[in-house]
């Protein structure tokens, strides 16, 4: 076994604070078998109780189920046995590890949306526990990233197995700026100019807990405050299909106009999932400089330095202030704006990042 797999497993166990007596639920695909084995070893050493199940977001099994259910015109319901399992768990690790990244390409978008709505209570339950989401490198993911398998493995582990204390200190400089902010403006070229209130909401310094890799600072917009237009100029890879040049226009916080140059129907199905899917649930700013290339994997791409991402749909409860509304949705779909050129982030009228460089970094122009 690659020793980096065991090091990765240790980070996962620490991220969920795996302890004696914990019921530990692991969701993965067969391609991540070595990482699951390493997690079982750690669980045994710590006196925890691991259970591993297949994910329900990728793979041949879920494709077959969704296609059959669609053909039979089945109405999806929240599966009580899966919800009971999640409720019984104390901590969770979700491991992405594709055998075929396009496996769900021929499942109708509206079927995926209906399935996700039925599973929203399960997701909400998991988010109240200790959890982390991570990636095990596979040849399929390497191919999507247009990299060799070895190069992709090195890329993944360089982004995950790093000095997180140093990264936390670096990101804390932006947290300090954002935590008392009222308004954020994002401008990129002549295609993106959007403002939003974050007044009263909480800022999270994401490093090595909920996402591995971490490397972003994120908060939640006040739902009805978002105004303007955004062109997400990096592709979104969703359920085996690629959305390119997604463009959203916001009025009073709601998407009132949208388009995409590829798979616009998929974007439409996401936005039509429920009322909350037409509002923003997250504003995130990428700060992991070890992620230096786009790989069609949002877990990494949204952490990339020189980027901003916004998610339509659900806001995380930890981001929302007690006097503010939490945006609720079965969706949480991140989309990325390249901020490396002709771009800036403005917080309460002050430019804090220009062309990808922060005010606290060397080379900031101001």
C-alpha positions as CSV (number, residue, x, y, z in Angstrom):
1,X,0.0,0.0,0.0
2,X,1.2,3.5,-0.9
3,X,2.3,5.0,2.5
4,X,0.5,8.2,1.6
5,X,-2.8,6.3,1.7
6,X,-2.3,5.5,5.4
7,X,-1.3,9.2,6.0
8,X,-4.5,10.2,4.2
9,X,-6.5,7.9,6.4
10,X,-5.0,9.4,9.6
11,X,-6.0,12.8,8.4
12,X,-9.6,11.6,7.7
13,X,-9.8,10.0,11.2
14,X,-8.5,13.2,12.8
15,X,-10.9,15.3,10.7
16,X,-13.9,13.5,12.2
17,X,-12.3,13.1,15.6
18,X,-12.7,9.3,15.5
19,X,-12.8,8.1,19.1
20,X,-13.5,5.0,21.1
21,X,-17.1,3.8,20.8
22,X,-17.9,5.9,17.7
23,X,-20.1,4.4,15.1
24,X,-18.2,5.4,12.0
25,X,-19.9,5.3,8.6
26,X,-17.8,5.3,5.5
27,X,-19.2,5.9,2.0
28,X,-17.0,4.9,-0.9
29,X,-16.6,3.1,-4.1
30,X,-14.6,-0.1,-4.8
31,X,-11.7,1.9,-6.3
32,X,-11.0,3.3,-2.8
33,X,-10.6,-0.2,-1.2
34,X,-7.1,0.5,0.1
35,X,-8.1,3.7,1.8
36,X,-11.1,2.0,3.4
37,X,-8.8,-0.8,4.7
38,X,-6.5,1.9,6.2
39,X,-9.5,3.5,7.9
40,X,-10.7,0.2,9.3
41,X,-7.2,-0.3,10.8
42,X,-7.4,3.1,12.5
43,X,-10.9,2.4,13.7
44,X,-9.7,-0.8,15.3
45,X,-6.8,0.9,16.9
46,X,-9.0,3.6,18.3
47,X,-11.9,1.3,19.4
48,X,-14.4,2.7,16.9
49,X,-17.0,0.7,15.0
50,X,-16.7,1.1,11.2
51,X,-19.3,0.3,8.6
52,X,-18.6,0.8,4.9
53,X,-21.4,1.3,2.2
54,X,-21.4,2.3,-1.4
55,X,-22.0,5.9,-2.3
56,X,-25.3,6.9,-3.9
57,X,-23.9,9.6,-6.1
58,X,-21.7,7.7,-8.6
59,X,-21.1,4.2,-10.0
60,X,-22.9,1.5,-12.1
61,X,-25.2,0.4,-9.3
62,X,-26.9,3.8,-8.8
63,X,-27.1,4.4,-12.5
64,X,-28.9,1.1,-13.0
65,X,-31.3,1.9,-10.1
66,X,-32.1,5.4,-11.4
67,X,-32.7,4.3,-14.9
68,X,-34.9,1.4,-13.8
69,X,-36.9,3.7,-11.4
70,X,-37.3,6.2,-14.2
71,X,-38.6,3.6,-16.6
72,X,-41.1,2.4,-13.9
73,X,-42.1,5.9,-13.1
74,X,-41.3,5.5,-9.4
75,X,-41.8,8.3,-7.0
76,X,-38.7,8.6,-4.9
77,X,-39.1,8.5,-1.1
78,X,-36.6,9.0,1.7
79,X,-35.3,5.5,2.4
80,X,-36.0,5.0,6.1
81,X,-33.3,2.3,6.5
82,X,-30.6,4.5,5.2
83,X,-31.7,7.4,7.3
84,X,-31.7,5.1,10.4
85,X,-28.1,4.1,9.6
86,X,-27.0,7.8,9.2
87,X,-28.8,8.7,12.4
88,X,-27.1,5.9,14.3
89,X,-23.6,7.0,13.1
90,X,-21.5,9.5,15.1
91,X,-19.1,10.4,12.3
92,X,-18.9,10.0,8.5
93,X,-16.3,9.9,5.8
94,X,-17.4,10.3,2.2
95,X,-14.8,9.2,-0.3
96,X,-15.0,10.0,-4.0
97,X,-13.3,7.4,-6.2
98,X,-14.7,7.1,-9.7
99,X,-14.3,4.1,-12.0
100,X,-16.1,6.1,-14.7
101,X,-16.6,9.8,-14.2
102,X,-19.4,9.8,-16.9
103,X,-21.4,6.9,-15.5
104,X,-24.5,9.0,-14.8
105,X,-24.3,10.8,-18.1
106,X,-27.4,9.1,-19.5
107,X,-29.6,9.5,-16.4
108,X,-32.1,12.4,-17.1
109,X,-31.3,15.5,-15.0
110,X,-34.8,15.7,-13.6
111,X,-34.5,12.1,-12.2
112,X,-31.3,13.1,-10.4
113,X,-33.0,16.1,-9.0
114,X,-36.0,14.1,-7.7
115,X,-33.7,11.6,-6.2
116,X,-31.6,14.3,-4.4
117,X,-34.8,15.9,-3.0
118,X,-35.8,12.6,-1.5
119,X,-32.4,12.2,0.1
120,X,-32.2,15.7,1.5
121,X,-33.2,14.7,5.0
122,X,-30.4,12.1,5.1
123,X,-27.9,14.7,4.0
124,X,-29.2,17.2,6.6
125,X,-28.7,14.5,9.3
126,X,-25.1,13.8,8.2
127,X,-24.3,17.5,8.3
128,X,-25.3,17.7,12.0
129,X,-22.6,15.1,12.9
130,X,-18.8,15.0,12.4
131,X,-18.1,14.5,8.7
132,X,-15.5,14.9,6.0
133,X,-15.5,14.6,2.2
134,X,-12.3,13.5,0.4
135,X,-10.9,12.1,-2.8
136,X,-9.0,8.8,-3.5
137,X,-7.1,9.2,-6.8
138,X,-8.2,6.8,-9.6
139,X,-7.2,6.5,-13.2
140,X,-10.6,7.7,-14.3
141,X,-10.2,11.0,-12.3
142,X,-6.7,11.3,-13.7
143,X,-8.0,10.9,-17.2
144,X,-10.6,13.6,-16.6
145,X,-7.9,15.9,-15.3
146,X,-5.8,15.1,-18.4
147,X,-3.0,13.8,-16.3
148,X,-1.1,10.5,-16.0
149,X,-2.2,8.3,-13.1
150,X,1.1,8.9,-11.2
151,X,1.0,12.6,-11.8
152,X,-2.6,12.8,-10.6
153,X,-1.8,10.8,-7.4
154,X,1.0,13.3,-6.7
155,X,-1.3,16.2,-7.3
156,X,-4.0,14.8,-5.0
157,X,-1.6,14.0,-2.2
158,X,0.3,17.3,-2.5
159,X,-3.0,19.1,-2.0
160,X,-4.0,16.9,1.0
161,X,-0.8,16.0,2.8
162,X,0.5,19.4,3.7
163,X,1.2,21.7,6.6
164,X,-2.4,22.6,7.6
165,X,-1.3,24.8,10.6
166,X,0.6,27.0,8.1
167,X,-2.4,27.0,5.7
168,X,-4.8,27.9,8.6
169,X,-2.7,30.9,9.5
170,X,-2.5,32.1,5.9
171,X,-6.3,31.9,5.5
172,X,-6.9,33.5,8.9
173,X,-5.8,36.8,7.4
174,X,-8.8,36.8,5.0
175,X,-11.1,35.5,7.8
176,X,-10.2,38.6,9.8
177,X,-11.2,40.9,7.0
178,X,-14.5,39.1,6.2
179,X,-15.8,38.3,9.6
180,X,-17.1,41.8,10.3
181,X,-17.9,42.7,6.7
182,X,-21.3,43.8,5.4
183,X,-21.0,43.7,1.6
184,X,-18.9,41.8,-0.9
185,X,-18.5,42.7,-4.5
186,X,-17.0,40.3,-7.1
187,X,-15.9,41.7,-10.4
188,X,-14.3,39.8,-13.3
189,X,-13.8,41.4,-16.7
190,X,-17.0,42.7,-18.2
191,X,-19.0,39.4,-17.6
192,X,-19.2,39.3,-13.8
193,X,-20.3,42.1,-11.4
194,X,-22.2,40.8,-8.4
195,X,-22.8,42.2,-4.9
196,X,-24.2,40.5,-1.8
197,X,-24.6,41.1,1.9
198,X,-22.9,38.8,4.4
199,X,-23.8,40.9,7.3
200,X,-24.3,38.9,10.5
201,X,-23.2,35.6,8.9
202,X,-20.2,33.5,10.0
203,X,-17.0,33.0,8.1
204,X,-15.3,29.5,8.2
205,X,-11.6,28.9,7.8
206,X,-11.7,25.6,6.0
207,X,-8.5,23.6,6.2
208,X,-8.4,19.9,7.2
209,X,-11.9,19.1,8.7
210,X,-14.9,19.0,6.4
211,X,-13.0,18.8,3.1
212,X,-9.7,17.1,2.4
213,X,-8.2,18.9,0.7
214,X,-9.4,22.1,2.4
215,X,-8.1,25.5,1.4
216,X,-10.9,28.0,1.2
217,X,-12.6,30.7,3.3
218,X,-16.3,30.7,2.9
219,X,-19.5,32.3,4.2
220,X,-23.2,32.5,3.2
221,X,-24.8,35.4,1.5
222,X,-28.0,36.8,2.9
223,X,-30.4,35.1,0.5
224,X,-32.4,38.1,-0.8
225,X,-29.3,40.4,-1.1
226,X,-27.6,39.1,-4.2
227,X,-27.7,41.4,-7.2
228,X,-26.0,41.4,-10.5
229,X,-24.6,39.0,-13.1
230,X,-22.0,36.2,-12.9
231,X,-20.4,34.2,-15.7
232,X,-18.8,31.0,-14.2
233,X,-16.0,30.7,-16.7
234,X,-14.7,27.3,-15.4
235,X,-16.8,24.2,-16.3
236,X,-19.0,22.5,-13.8
237,X,-18.9,18.7,-13.9
238,X,-22.2,17.4,-12.5
239,X,-23.6,13.9,-12.6
240,X,-21.3,12.9,-15.5
241,X,-22.1,15.9,-17.6
242,X,-20.2,19.2,-18.2
243,X,-21.9,22.6,-17.9
244,X,-19.8,25.3,-19.5
245,X,-20.2,29.1,-19.4
246,X,-23.0,29.0,-16.9
247,X,-24.4,32.5,-16.6
248,X,-26.7,33.6,-13.8
249,X,-28.5,37.0,-13.3
250,X,-29.8,37.8,-9.8
251,X,-32.5,40.2,-8.7
252,X,-33.5,40.4,-5.0
253,X,-31.4,37.3,-4.4
254,X,-33.1,35.1,-7.0
255,X,-31.9,33.8,-10.3
256,X,-34.2,35.5,-12.9
257,X,-32.2,34.6,-16.0
258,X,-29.7,31.8,-16.8
259,X,-27.9,30.3,-19.7
260,X,-25.0,27.9,-20.6
261,X,-23.2,27.1,-23.7
262,X,-23.3,23.4,-23.0
263,X,-25.9,21.3,-21.1
264,X,-28.1,24.3,-20.3
265,X,-30.9,21.8,-19.6
266,X,-28.9,20.3,-16.7
267,X,-28.4,23.8,-15.3
268,X,-32.1,24.4,-15.6
269,X,-33.0,21.2,-13.8
270,X,-30.7,22.2,-10.9
271,X,-32.3,25.6,-10.6
272,X,-35.8,24.1,-10.8
273,X,-35.2,21.6,-8.1
274,X,-36.8,23.8,-5.4
275,X,-37.2,27.4,-4.4
276,X,-33.8,27.5,-2.6
277,X,-32.0,26.3,-5.7
278,X,-32.4,29.7,-7.3
279,X,-30.6,31.5,-4.5
280,X,-27.0,31.5,-3.4
281,X,-26.1,29.4,-0.3
282,X,-22.3,30.0,-0.3
283,X,-19.6,32.4,-1.3
284,X,-16.1,30.8,-1.1
285,X,-12.7,32.1,-1.9
286,X,-10.0,29.6,-2.9
287,X,-6.6,29.8,-1.1
288,X,-4.8,26.5,-1.5
289,X,-1.8,27.4,-3.6
290,X,-0.8,23.7,-4.0
291,X,-3.9,23.3,-6.2
292,X,-2.5,25.0,-9.3
293,X,-4.5,23.5,-12.1
294,X,-8.1,22.9,-13.1
295,X,-9.0,19.2,-12.9
296,X,-12.8,19.1,-13.3
297,X,-13.1,18.0,-9.7
298,X,-14.9,20.6,-7.6
299,X,-13.5,19.3,-4.4
300,X,-10.1,20.6,-5.6
301,X,-11.0,23.2,-8.2
302,X,-13.0,25.4,-5.7
303,X,-9.9,25.6,-3.4
304,X,-7.6,26.7,-6.2
305,X,-5.9,30.0,-5.6
306,X,-7.1,32.8,-7.9
307,X,-10.7,31.6,-7.9
308,X,-14.0,32.5,-6.3
309,X,-16.9,30.0,-6.2
310,X,-20.6,30.5,-5.4
311,X,-23.0,27.7,-4.7
312,X,-26.7,27.8,-5.6
313,X,-28.8,26.0,-3.1
314,X,-28.4,25.0,0.5
315,X,-26.4,27.2,2.9
316,X,-24.5,25.5,5.7
317,X,-26.0,26.1,9.1
318,X,-22.6,27.0,10.6
319,X,-22.4,29.9,8.2
320,X,-25.7,31.5,9.1
321,X,-26.1,34.0,11.9
322,X,-28.9,33.6,14.4
323,X,-30.8,36.6,13.1
324,X,-30.5,35.6,9.4
325,X,-32.3,33.2,7.2
326,X,-30.7,29.9,6.1
327,X,-31.3,29.1,2.5
328,X,-32.7,25.6,2.3
329,X,-32.5,23.3,-0.8
330,X,-31.8,19.8,-1.9
331,X,-29.0,21.2,-4.1
332,X,-25.7,22.7,-3.3
333,X,-23.9,23.2,-6.6
334,X,-20.6,25.1,-6.6
335,X,-19.5,27.1,-9.7
336,X,-16.2,28.9,-10.2
337,X,-15.1,32.3,-11.5
338,X,-11.5,32.7,-12.6
339,X,-10.1,35.7,-10.7
340,X,-6.5,35.6,-12.1
341,X,-6.9,38.5,-14.6
342,X,-8.9,41.7,-14.8
343,X,-10.6,40.8,-11.6
344,X,-11.0,42.0,-8.0
345,X,-12.8,41.3,-4.7
346,X,-14.1,44.3,-2.9
347,X,-15.2,44.1,0.8
348,X,-17.1,47.1,2.1
349,X,-15.6,49.3,-0.6
350,X,-12.0,48.2,-0.1
351,X,-10.2,46.0,-2.7
352,X,-8.8,42.9,-0.9
353,X,-7.8,40.9,-3.9
354,X,-6.7,42.0,-7.3
355,X,-5.9,39.6,-10.2
356,X,-5.7,36.7,-7.7
357,X,-3.3,38.4,-5.3
358,X,-4.5,39.2,-1.8
359,X,-3.8,42.4,0.0
360,X,-1.6,40.5,2.5
361,X,0.5,38.8,-0.2
362,X,3.6,40.1,-1.9
363,X,2.8,41.6,-5.3
364,X,-0.6,43.1,-4.4
365,X,-1.0,46.2,-6.6
366,X,-3.8,47.9,-4.7
